[in-house]
């Protein structure tokens, strides 16, 4: 569709000015939302005009720079945490030699984990040594020492393992149709994220593969070349990759909403299942079995510590997000989660070593929330 035909479609309340492929919109009614917010169809067509006339290399470089900036910001935040807790991490494996767990502020809550933790920590030390205190801080952050917690990610019970991780660690976990549907949308969402995260390889590879040795000035020129020589599927793929990030993020949001919808239903399923007699629940979901779940959590953390080359900060980020998804989840959530655990670890370690008292901000968790 050319610009003239498109502009004829625009509602009279808006006056469009298109200069060099850059769309600027003047809204004649004060306080009225922009065309981009009013209608997704117009929004998509406006974006099409803007990026098709953009210099091909500039467009590619812009997408790459944006992704590299996001990665750099996440790495910067993690490095700041590593610097903040550098001394703590250097001694994180000495807990058993220097602290007395009888002094733990939440002694009553941690008692139920200790025998299972002690056994599992010995059992999986050959994979990688894991701190007992860190695991106690982890379970506090994940569930508040509570046994009836269910998240929209599908995580359940004390250690908040999702079904896939629990199964990988040898637990039996049955799920409902709602979870499987939610999982399907989660896979699509993460696939979407992976495309955005691999902009450099995806776009450069696409250009190289389909350019036939020709050089193209604009994105539109390249797409026209594709349209003449290749299948519509390839053209659509290119439009998707070169499309405005707003549109890609809009699609991501739709997938995320559908995922959350089904996961909300699965959470409701889990709450109802948990009301069954305990023997029946344990047959369906071994995450409720504290001994087995603690064993699985320690096994998983030992694996993550090895994967993170002994860096507990990065191992925790993978526990929270999943080993392949740290770059996908919201960076602020990841960093905040890690900071919360390490703050507790730092305070508890001083208390258990007889060198401090419990700060007022570390109130006892609700063990039955």
Secondary structure, DSSP 8 states (H G I E B T S, - for coil): --HHHHHHHS-TTEEEEEETTEEEEEESSTT---HHHH-HHHHHHHHHHHHHTSBHHHHHHHHHHHHHHHHHHHHHHHHHHHHHTHHHHHTGGGHHHH--GGG-TTHHHHHHHHHHHHHHHHHTTTT----HHHHHHHHHHHHTT-SS-B-TTS-BTTTTB-HHHHHHTT--B---HHHHHHHHHHHHHHHHHHHHHTHHHHHHHHHHHHSTT---SBHHHHHHHHHHHS-HHHHHHHHHHHS-HHHHHHHHHHHHHHHHHHHHHHHHHHHHHTTS-HHHHHHHBGGG-HHHHHHHHHHHHHHHHHHTTT-HHHHHHHHHH-TT-TTTS-HHHHHHHHHHHHHHHHHHHHHHTTS----TTS----TT-
